[in-house]
């Protein structure tokens, strides 16, 4: 796997699907909530490269200063030793905490990206600055060796996160400037400091649901050559009860979308759950909490980079195009993430008193992650030289969604996410590098009934299955069964 080829190919891919001119808009007045009324003019529709670039680099400097002088992190105490001939420092695969690598780094990069978008720069231009911002951080703000995976997730990952947040912030700005700034904090820089005021948008949310859920999870594992009765781990593990919140967002109608603008249509599912742990602890920074608490943070998203509508007959709405998938799943029992561009087919079939909505997507994973279960849960003796409990992967991903809805609100849905991930050699998982294939499937079924115009109750059954076939270490077979009930408020 050649890092430079991946980065260059991905960047050119995004360049080809990006629109070059910034969108124009009709000048308007700032809200009365501002300290002074400032009339917008053509000055505000221009691209402000200095504002975007200084916003990105300024965020890096503030974060580096905080890490060094407030937290006192040793890795942040950089100096001339790191800066002298910095371009000669060799890129490696790092060993940082999973949450840091695959959530915080995309979010950090999204600050660079949104700073540029807020300065009226288009997605391609914003991506260039994001790449520069990531390189600036890796080579000049850390004592550690520059990280290959950070460069990928802080650029391509931040494009996924940043464009969604930027658009949602514009949508929220119509209702609340406070909420809009919470979604996109770089508005404080572009609006309040540089006085660049972009128009808020409205009516682009096709679907917006939020809700609460209550459930439990049972998980079991089989490891070749190791009997569960004699192993040091408990199988099955039971997480008896947990509660959580979720958001489901469709930005624009997925089934009638036709656009050259990346992320002009996307779907986003966010879940956060916490509850009672299984009594077992894994290899992590906070082992005492790991055995007591259940946790699950999930971000599943897919977006159209380029879309076209098709006329396939009466009562059918169909859209096809190039898609980008960003997944992050941080569960008490497993870890999973992926960045995958690919192709999508989406269709809605309208009946007299119901409709069937379905879509299929397939993508190539630029970079993903999966966990080594027996290291993470300390099932076997951890080999000397093991540097983290997850592995870097590449491979393929498939996505299928199907939902049948009655006109009165009753609905039945089935979703499937499938991954075929190869653990490549130079990920430095252990001194005795072990490679192999990991096959993961997440099948979810739900049933939903309305209790009022905007409130529904539902039940979910989910099965996570994994078969990990390695070359030098025992194979792993996992299954995780989750059952929960939920109440959902339909806001759009």
C-alpha positions, 0 to 999 in steps of 0.5 A: 500500500503506497501512502503517497499514491492513496493521498494523491489519487483521493485528492484528484478524485475529490478535485474532479467531483468538486465545483470550482466557482463559489456559489453566489447569493443575494446580499442581505443584512446581518441579524439584529443579534450582532453588535452592529448592522452591517450591510453585505455587499459583493465584498462578502461573496469573494473568496478570502484566502487569507482568512481561510488559511490563517483560520486553519493555521491559527487553530493549529497554533492554539491547539498546540499551545494548549497541549504544550503549556496547559496540559503539558503533553510531552509529545507537544514540546517541539523545538528546533530539533523537530523543525530543522529539516522537518521534511526528512522525518519519515512517515509511520503508522502511529499507535495513538488511542482509537478515539483520537485517531479516527474521531478527533483527527477528522474533527480537528481537520474539519476546523481547517476545512470549515474555516476555508469554506466559511471564507467562500473557498470551494471544497477543492480549495478547502481540501488543499488547505486541510492537507497543508494544515495536517502536514503542519501539525504532523511535522511541526507540532508533534515530537512523534514521527509524522503519522500516515493514518493521521494524514489520511483521516485528517484530510479525507476524513475531515472533508467528510465531517467538515462538509456535513457540519458546514452545511448543517451549520448553515441550515441551523443558522436560520433558526439559531446562530448559537446552534450554528456556531456550536456545529461550526465554531470557525464561524467565530473567526470568519464572521465575527473577526473577518465579517464574512457573512454567508447566507443561512439556508433553509428547507434542505433537510429532507428528514430529521429525527431524534430520539432516545433508546433503551436496550441490552447487548449479549456478545460471544466469541470463539477463538480457534484453539482456545476453549471458552471454559479455560480462557481468561475471558468470559464468553458470553459477555452480557451488557444488561442495560444501557440508554442512549440518544440518536440522530437521523438526518437526510440532507436533501432527498436521496432519491431525486438528487441531481448535482455536481456539488459534493455532499449536496446530499448526505445521510447521517446517523449518530448514536451515543449509548452508555450503561452497565458494563459486562464486568470484563475489561479490555486493553485501554487507557481506562481499564477500571472504567471499561469493566464497569461501563458499557459504551457505544459511539457510532457515526454512520454516514454516506454522501453523494459526491456526484449524482444523476437522476434516472427515469425508470418508470412511473411512480419511481424516483431514482438517483445514481452516482459517486458516493463517499462513506465514513463510518466510526463505531467505538463499542465496548466489544469491538472497534470499526472505522472506514473511509470508502468512496464508491457508487450508489443506486437509490430508488423510491417506489410510490404506491397508493398508500405506501412507499418502498425506499431502498438503496445499495452502495459499494465502495473501496476502503482507502483506510479502515480499522478493526480490532484484534479481539484477543489482544483487546480483551486480553484473552491470550498473552499479549506478544512483546512489541504489540503497540495497539489493540487494533489494526489498520485495514484496506478492502471493500464495503457494501451498504444496503438500506430498505424501508417500507412506510405506510402513509399513516407512519407505520414502517419496517426497515432493514439495513446492512453494512458489510466489510471485507478488510485486509490487515496489511503488512506495514501497519506495525501491529506487532513485532511479528507482523500478522496479516489476514482478512476480517469479514464484518457484517452489521444487520439491523431490523426495526419496526415503528408505529406512530403515536402522534403526528410527530412521535413514534415508538419502535423496536430494533434488533441488531446482529454484528458478526465477524470472522477474522482469518489470520496467518500467524495468530488464532482465528476469531469468530464473533457475534454481538446481539443487540435489542432495544426499544426507542421513542423518536421525535420527527422534527422534519 
